[in-house]
């Protein structure tokens, strides 16, 4: 378990997410989450209820190549967001 966010995103996450579609789930004015990826490898970052702070989203975009996506106008709890995203993606 990593204790610091920035070193993890900058140093470890790009390697861990290598050769996969990288998505960060975040409510807001972002493209909708894609549907039916098939067998494409995926790394999905899901934050706390209410979303990530802007700094975290931007760091994941710049340092690790993540693309922000949203599920719609409602903010979901993590326990609802995870199965909703997995069902939509696969």
Beta strands, then each sheet from edge to edge (+ up, - down):
strand 1: 21-25
strand 2: 42-46
strand 3: 67-69
sheet 1: 2+ 1+ 3+
end
